[in-house]
Amino acid sequence: MVDFGFSRFGLKFREVMFQNSKEFTFNNEDVCLYHQNINDVGMLDIIKPKYSRIDTQYTIHTDLSVSEEELNIKISKNFRYEIRRAQRENIKIHFLKGKEALESPDILNQFEQTYNNMFVEKNMSNRLNMKYVIAALKAEAMVLSIAIDGKSGQTLVYHAYVIDEDNALLLYSASKLWTDKVLGNLIGYANKYLHWEDMCYMKHVGIQNFEWGGISSKDEPNGIDKFKMSFGGEVVQLKNCIFANSLKGRLYVKVLKERDKRKNEINN
């Protein structure tokens, strides 16, 4: 189970992942971010009375209990080729877990800069929540993986996962693809290779459930959805919940729900 807190917007946030809802209790947080356990058959009845925003989301789940050979054969033929190409191009993979990553502030700063710059190039407002990242690392609940060009030493791709003993969830993925067009093909190879090495690493440390961080649609997948699906996982449906546990928390959730309503009105 993952359970840690952090402060943002003057609120106390608490992240809870991979816990059965029947075992869940609130603490002193203003807002609880709850990600449903993939093995939880409950319907969140115990926390339904709380003021909440519940998002039922499709995601891709990869079962890491099978052999590496079985994992590899499920990957699309083109992706398997690009993974091998990355190895030939001397892409190096490095993992940093928890406090080990905190001891490498330069890497964290580069990760944040790469992520933010990527979305600036896309004309999107997404920004890395570094307070969340640091809190997760302090709780030993996050692994950062990086793909490095073995020839130049330049880091090309970053992935960040929230983990516990049995589960891993892809939270952030950032690359220099949007800011370095010259290395575009190499970055593409490196990204696919890094995802493959991520799965192997998680499997080797005993994790069985590997989640790909959500898709927009199972019936009409976009480009990112198709990318994730090409690694051979199964489409499943899980709930991402935001629960208010104080008056300030209720105001925060209310703002989110009003923002969702405006977006739906614009889209419709």
C-alpha positions in Angstrom: 0.0 0.0 0.0 1.1 3.6 -0.7 0.2 6.2 1.8 1.9 9.6 2.1 1.1 13.3 2.5 2.2 16.6 1.0 1.0 20.2 1.2 -0.2 22.3 -1.8 -2.4 25.3 -2.2 -2.5 25.6 1.6 -4.1 22.2 1.8 -3.0 18.9 3.4 -3.2 16.2 0.7 -2.9 12.5 1.3 -2.2 10.0 -1.5 -3.5 6.4 -1.0 -3.0 3.8 -3.6 -3.4 0.0 -3.9 -5.4 -0.4 -0.7 -8.6 -2.3 -0.4 -11.4 0.2 0.1 -12.9 -1.9 3.0 -9.6 -1.3 5.0 -9.5 2.5 4.3 -9.9 5.2 7.0 -9.4 8.9 6.8 -6.8 10.7 8.8 -6.4 14.5 9.3 -6.0 15.4 5.6 -8.0 18.0 3.8 -8.1 16.1 0.6 -7.5 12.4 0.0 -6.4 11.2 -3.5 -7.4 7.5 -3.7 -6.5 5.2 -6.5 -8.4 1.9 -6.5 -6.6 -1.3 -6.0 -6.8 -3.5 -9.1 -7.7 -6.5 -7.0 -10.4 -4.5 -5.0 -13.9 -5.8 -5.9 -15.5 -3.4 -3.5 -17.5 -0.4 -4.7 -16.0 2.2 -2.3 -19.1 2.1 -0.1 -17.2 2.9 3.0 -16.2 6.4 1.7 -19.1 7.2 -0.5 -20.7 9.7 2.0 -17.7 12.0 1.7 -17.8 15.0 -0.7 -16.0 13.6 -3.7 -15.0 13.7 -7.3 -14.8 10.1 -8.7 -13.3 9.4 -12.1 -13.9 6.0 -13.6 -10.9 5.5 -15.9 -9.7 2.9 -18.3 -6.1 1.9 -18.0 -3.8 -0.8 -19.3 -2.7 -3.6 -16.9 0.3 -5.8 -17.5 0.5 -9.0 -15.4 4.2 -9.3 -14.4 3.8 -12.7 -12.9 4.4 -14.4 -16.3 7.9 -14.9 -17.7 9.9 -12.2 -19.5 9.6 -14.3 -22.7 5.8 -14.1 -22.4 5.9 -10.4 -21.7 8.2 -9.8 -24.7 6.1 -11.8 -27.2 3.0 -9.7 -26.4 4.8 -6.5 -27.4 4.1 -5.5 -31.0 6.7 -6.6 -33.6 7.7 -3.0 -34.5 8.2 -2.1 -30.8 10.3 -5.2 -30.2 12.5 -4.1 -33.2 12.9 -0.6 -31.8 13.8 -2.0 -28.3 16.6 -4.1 -29.9 17.6 -1.0 -31.9 18.0 1.0 -28.7 20.3 -1.7 -27.4 22.4 -1.5 -30.5 22.5 2.3 -30.2 24.0 1.9 -26.8 21.1 3.3 -24.8 21.8 2.9 -21.0 19.1 2.5 -18.4 19.4 3.7 -14.8 17.0 3.4 -11.9 16.7 5.6 -8.8 14.4 4.6 -5.9 13.2 6.7 -3.1 15.8 8.6 -1.1 18.5 7.6 -3.6 16.8 9.9 -6.1 16.6 12.7 -3.5 20.4 12.4 -3.3 20.6 13.3 -7.0 19.0 16.8 -7.1 20.5 17.6 -10.5 18.6 14.6 -12.0 15.4 15.7 -10.4 15.8 19.2 -11.7 16.5 18.0 -15.2 13.4 15.7 -15.0 11.2 18.6 -13.9 12.7 20.9 -16.6 12.2 18.2 -19.3 8.6 17.5 -18.3 7.6 21.2 -18.1 9.4 22.1 -21.4 7.7 19.2 -23.1 4.2 20.6 -22.3 5.2 24.1 -23.1 6.1 22.9 -26.6 2.7 21.2 -26.8 1.0 24.5 -25.7 -0.4 22.7 -22.7 -0.5 23.9 -19.1 0.6 20.6 -17.4 3.5 21.0 -14.9 5.3 18.5 -12.8 4.1 18.4 -9.2 7.5 18.4 -7.6 6.0 18.5 -4.0 4.2 15.3 -4.8 7.4 13.7 -6.3 9.5 14.6 -3.3 6.9 13.3 -0.8 6.6 10.0 -2.7 10.4 9.6 -2.8 10.7 10.3 0.9 8.1 7.6 1.5 10.1 5.2 -0.7 7.0 5.0 -2.8 8.5 6.1 -6.1 11.0 4.9 -8.7 12.5 7.1 -11.3 13.9 5.5 -14.4 16.0 7.2 -17.0 17.3 6.4 -20.5 20.7 7.8 -21.4 22.5 8.1 -24.7 25.6 6.0 -24.1 27.6 8.0 -26.7 26.9 11.5 -25.6 25.9 10.9 -21.9 22.7 12.9 -22.5 19.6 11.8 -20.7 16.8 11.4 -23.2 13.8 10.0 -21.4 12.4 10.0 -17.8 9.7 7.8 -16.3 8.3 8.0 -12.7 6.3 5.2 -11.0 4.4 5.1 -7.8 5.0 1.7 -6.3 4.4 -0.6 -3.3 5.4 -4.3 -2.8 3.0 -5.6 -5.5 2.0 -2.7 -7.7 3.5 -0.1 -10.0 1.7 2.8 -11.6 3.2 5.0 -14.4 2.7 8.5 -13.2 5.0 10.7 -15.3 6.8 10.2 -18.6 9.0 12.9 -20.1 11.3 13.0 -23.0 13.3 15.5 -25.1 11.4 14.5 -28.2 9.6 17.8 -28.4 12.6 20.0 -27.8 15.3 18.1 -29.7 14.1 17.1 -33.2 17.5 15.9 -34.3 17.5 13.0 -31.9 13.8 12.2 -32.5 14.3 8.6 -33.7 16.8 7.8 -31.0 14.5 9.2 -28.3 11.7 7.0 -29.7 13.8 3.9 -29.5 15.0 4.9 -26.0 11.5 5.5 -24.7 10.2 2.0 -25.8 13.4 0.4 -24.4 12.9 2.2 -21.1 9.3 0.9 -20.8 10.5 -2.6 -21.4 13.3 -2.3 -18.9 10.8 -0.8 -16.4 8.7 -3.9 -16.7 11.7 -6.2 -16.2 12.9 -4.1 -13.2 9.5 -4.2 -11.5 9.2 -7.9 -12.1 12.6 -8.6 -10.6 11.8 -6.7 -7.4 8.6 -8.8 -7.0 5.9 -6.5 -8.4 3.1 -8.3 -10.2 0.6 -5.5 -11.2 1.9 -2.9 -13.7 -0.4 -0.1 -14.6 0.2 2.2 -17.6 -1.4 5.4 -16.1 -4.8 5.5 -17.9 -6.0 5.8 -21.5 -8.6 8.1 -23.0 -10.7 5.4 -24.7 -10.7 1.7 -25.2 -12.9 1.9 -28.3 -11.4 4.9 -30.0 -7.8 5.0 -28.7 -5.7 8.1 -29.5 -2.0 7.9 -30.3 -0.8 7.6 -26.7 -3.4 4.9 -26.0 -2.3 2.9 -29.0 1.3 3.3 -27.8 0.5 1.8 -24.4 -1.7 -0.9 -25.9 1.3 -2.0 -28.1 3.0 -3.4 -25.0 0.3 -6.1 -24.8 -1.5 -5.4 -21.6 -5.2 -5.8 -20.8 -7.7 -2.9 -20.7 -9.2 -2.6 -17.2 -11.4 -0.1 -15.5 -10.4 1.6 -12.1 -11.6 4.5 -10.1 -9.5 7.6 -9.3 -11.1 9.4 -6.4 -10.7 12.8 -4.8 -12.3 12.9 -1.3 -12.8 16.0 0.8 -12.2 15.5 4.5 -12.5 19.1 5.7 -14.3 22.4 4.8 -11.3 23.5 2.9 -11.2 20.2 1.1 -14.9 20.5 0.1 -14.2 23.9 -1.4 -11.2 22.4 -3.4 -13.3 19.5 -4.7 -16.2 21.9 -5.5 -13.8 24.0 -7.7 -12.6 20.8 -9.5 -16.2 19.7 -10.2 -17.2 23.2 -11.5 -14.2 23.1 -13.8 -15.2 19.7 -15.1 -18.7 21.0 -15.7 -17.4 23.9 -17.8 -15.2 21.6 -19.8 -18.1 19.3 -20.6 -20.2 22.3 -21.6 -17.5 23.4 -24.0 -16.9 19.9 -25.4 -20.7 19.4 -26.0 
